[in-house]
């Protein structure tokens, strides 16, 4: 399907709800803030109702600098593996192209904000509230399921989310805090989204299809 292009060469995408209307290929930080505020609020209520003060303990451990460094290192390792997968496997490039189609016009500061919000809010809910109540396996399973594939290019997404989520859960157990998993999550999202937005900022279907099939630009 051909894609309309604006004057800067950055493609727009058609609205599924309003035919004939085009949307920017980006998620405004304003909406991202409200979107991620909801799981964070749910996690806070859940944790505080069960054990007042637990949220503070999870976010402010005594050795938070070490936890932060551990999480950042883990995030860099996962992001590096993601880059290797994109060079090796067609399914990884197809998955990246979907994110590139939706978020290709994202600015760097927006990528950083979304990565930070998503890492903190999702870890607060899944590795904080959910894992503390039901354990790592249930929390990981739910985390995988919410990354449900909306089309065939997303088929690998829940499996990847499950594997990475299991690692985040392990970091939470190891450190007894959310600093390490949240840092890892934020770094993974930032590095991967930054790489994807740079590759797909200008949407050229012929070039994108060639990249997906062979990995060549």
Buried (B, 14 or more C-beta within 10 A) or exposed (E): EEBEBEEEEBBBBBEEEEEEEBBBBBBEBEEBEEBBEEBBEBBBEBBBEEEEEBBEBBBEBEEBEEBBBBBBBBBBBBBEEBBEBBEEEEBBBBBBBBBBBBBBBBEEEBBBBBBBBBBBBBBBBBBBBBBBEEEBEEBBBBBBEBBEBEEEBBEBBBEBBBEBBBBBBBBBBEBEBBBBBBBBBBBBBBBBBBBBBEBBBBBBEEBBEEBBEEBEE
